[in-house]
Structures are given as structure tokens and as C-alpha cells.
Amino acid sequence: MKRLLTLLIVAIVLAILAAGGLYLSPYAPYVRQYLPTIFYRNLQAEPDNLAAMARRQIGVTVKYDPAYEKLSYPGGDVPMERGVCTDVVIRALRLKGVDLQQLVHEDMSRHFSSYPKNWGLKRPDRNIDHRRVPNLQVYFTRRGWSLPVTENPADYKPGDIVTCRTQNGRPHIMIVSDRATLSGTPMVIHNMGNGTRENPQLFTFPLTGHYRPIYHKP
């Protein structure tokens, strides 16, 4: 009876993880880091900063799904309830009037040789190019958004974008929050396997990029 109860508990846990998109996620080893942060303090920031735009996805985008899909153009998106880490940034920036799908595609069409060849593409693909972290890193740098990568929490402002590489070698992207832990380190908003979340993972993995969007008013 005890063994049967144990197997039943294990089956329930696995079913919950699978339903949430965690068990099959490439980030599954890091699910334990999705512990809720109860205590935080607000940082000084504009009400419409990029982190505030990204926070609208919490509770809406609840799954991690890296499947390739054909998208409308411009402004194409996968269903809002799912996506990957780049989709958090893409959706937040669209609320600021910046369509990465169109901008990255146009830049890659003009300067394809400047972008990574990690996927064997011979020409731009407007369905997926903007959803790949290395491409966004190149685009952000070309646009003049790049800042130094440091270990000083004060260097990271609400709405900044940071990239990192996880322990399994996967590139990842996050938005710096307008909330910080009580120790003063900003939290981040990102999708690492269980939908869009906000938690204290700014320095969990080695950072590979730091970017501050520049918004041009019409």
C-alpha cells in the first residue's frame, strides 16, 4: 500500500509538470528556481517601462513552447498562452511601439552576413529569426543598445534586457524588473519553462549581454 501511494504521488507530480510545460522543457533542471518571491521593493521607474509591459504576460503566457510556426507579418505571434523567452521581450517591446519581427527581418535582409549562422539558414526567415536569442543580441548591438556586462546590481535598470547562457549551454533572455529583492538586486521577468514569471534570477547564470532600448518618439 505504501509503495502504491508513493507511485501515485510521483505520477501526479509528473502530470502536473507536464501540464505546465515543465517536464518537457529544456529548462526543466532549473524549475526548482521558480520559487515565489514574496518580499520585494519597487524601484524608481516610469509607469510604462518595459518591465511593466512584460508583467502583463504573467498569468497569461503559462507554457514554454519552442515549436516553429508560420507567422503573419508584420506583428505576427504565436498564441499568447505560450511562447519562449524571446517572446516575452518581443511582446513587451510591441507595447512600446517596437516590432522586433519586422525590424530584425529588415536588418537581416540587408546585413545577413552580420548574423549568426547557427541554424544553417541561407536567407532570412521572418517566422523565426526574431525569436532566437543570438539574433537579438546582434540586432540590439547594431542598434546601439549594448552596455557593459557587470556584476553590480545598480548597473541594471528597470526595462533593461539581459542575456545569459544556462548550465546546459542554452542562450536565454530576460527583462530587468522594476522590482528588487530586499537586498537590492533587481528581479527579472522571463519564460524559462513555465510561462512568464518574475523572480530573482538576474545573476543565476553568467550574463552574456546587457542592453538598454532606445525609444524614438514620433
N, C-alpha and C positions, 0 to 999 in steps of 0.2 A: 504493500500500500504506500509506504514512504517513497519507494522508487517511482511508482506511478505518479505520485504527486509532484515529485521533482521533474519528471519528464513533461508533465502538463505545464508546469511553471515555465520551463525552458521554451516549450512550444509557443506559449502565449507571448513571451518576451520577443522571440524571433518574429512572430507575426506582427507585433506592434512595430518593430524596427523596419520590417519590410514594407508595411503600410505607409510608414513615414518617409520612405525613400532612403533610409539609412543603411540597411543591411546590404543593399546592392551598390551603395555609393562608393566611389574610390576614396572618399574621405572617412569611411567607416571607422578606421583606427582612432580617429580624433573625436568621435561622438561624445566621449566622456567629458570633453571640454565645453559642452553645451550646458553648463550649469547656470542657472539663473543668477543674475546679479541684482540683488535686492537693494543694496545701498549704493547710491551714486550721487554725484552733484552735477548741476548744469554748468556748462561753460558759456562764456560770453560769445554770442553768435547771432547773426541775422536770422529772423524767423524763417526765411525761405532758403537757408543754407542747404547744401547738397545732402547733408546727413538727415535733415528734416524731411527732405523729399524721399530719401531712401527708406525712412522709417515707415512710410505709408505702405510699404510692401510687407511689413511684419504682420503675420496672421493671414495674409492674402496669398503670398507665394510660400507654399508649405512643402514643396517637394524639390529635390535635386534631380534634374533630368537633362543629360547632355546629348540627347538624340539630335541628329541632324534633321532639320526641317526646311522646306522651301518657304521663304517668307515673302510677303508683299514688299514693295519698295516704292518710295522710302517709308520709314516709320513702321516696318514690319516687326512682328514679335511673336513668340510662342505664347500659348495660353498663360494667363497671368498667374495661375496657381502653381506653375512650375518654371524651372529655369536653372541656370548655373550661376557661378559667381560673377561673371561678366554681365549677366542680365540685370543684376542689382544696380550696377553702375550705369548701364545703358538706359534703364527705365528712369532712374533718378535724374540723369542729365537731360532726358527728353522733357522733363518737367521744368527744366531751366532753359529750354529752347535749343538744346544741342542734340542733334540726331547722329549718333556715332555710326549707325549703319550707313547713312549717306556719306558722311564726312570721311570715314575710313575707306569706303569703296572708291570715292573720288580720288583720294590721295594715293591709294594703291594703284589705281588705273594710270596715274601719271608717273608714279615712282615705285613701280613694282619691285625693282631690284633692291630697294632700301629695306624691304620687309623680309622676315624670316622665311626660309623655305622648308620648314619643319614638316609640312604635310604633303610635299610633292606636287603642289599646285603649279601650273604653268601660266595661270591668269587669275585675276581677282574673282572671288566668289562672294557676291553681296549677301548670300544667305548665312554665311558663317564667319567671314573674316573679322567682323567687329566683335564676335563672341569668343575670340581667342586672346588670352592674356598677352602673349608676346607681341601680337599685332598692336594691341592697345598701348603697350609700352613704347613701341616705335612711334606711333601716331602722337602720343602725348609729348614725347621728347621733341618731335619735329614741330609741334605746335608751340613749343616754348614753355611747357608746363612743368618741366623737370626741376626738382630741388634735391639738395644733398640728402643722402640716407644717413641718419644718425641714430644714436641710442638715447637721445634726450627727449623725453615726452613733450616738453614745451615746444619743440620744433614742429609738432604735428597739430595743425589747426582743424577746427570743425569744417567738414566738407573736402578736406584733402583726400587724395586717392593714394593708396599704397599697394604695392605688390610684394609677394613673398614666394618662397619655394618651400613646400611642406617636406616632411621627412621622407616621403616616398617619391620626391622629386617633381611633384606636380606644381605648376605655377598657379598662383591664387591671387585674387584681387579683392580689396576691401575699401570701404569708405570710412574715414575717421569720423567718429561721432561728435556731437555737441554735448555729450555727457562723459564724465570721467569717473573712475573709481575714487574712493576716498583718499587714496594715496596720490592722486593727481594724474594718473596715466589715462589718456583718452581711451574710450572703448571704440569698437568698430562695428559696422553694420555690413553683413556679408551673408553669402549662402555657401556653407561648407558641407552640405549633405542633408540638412533637414529643413530646407526653406530659409527664407531671410530671417536672420537673427541679429540681435545686438548683444555683444558680450566683450569681456576684457581680453582680447587676443591680439592686441597690436604687436606685441613683441614675442608672441608664442613661437613664431618661425622667423628665420633670418630674412630681413627685408631686402628686396632687390630693386625697389623703385619707390620714389616719393614724388607726387605730382600735385600741383595746385591749379585747378581750372581757372582760366581767364575768360570771363564772360563779356562779350562785346554788346553794349546796349545799342538798339536800333537808332 
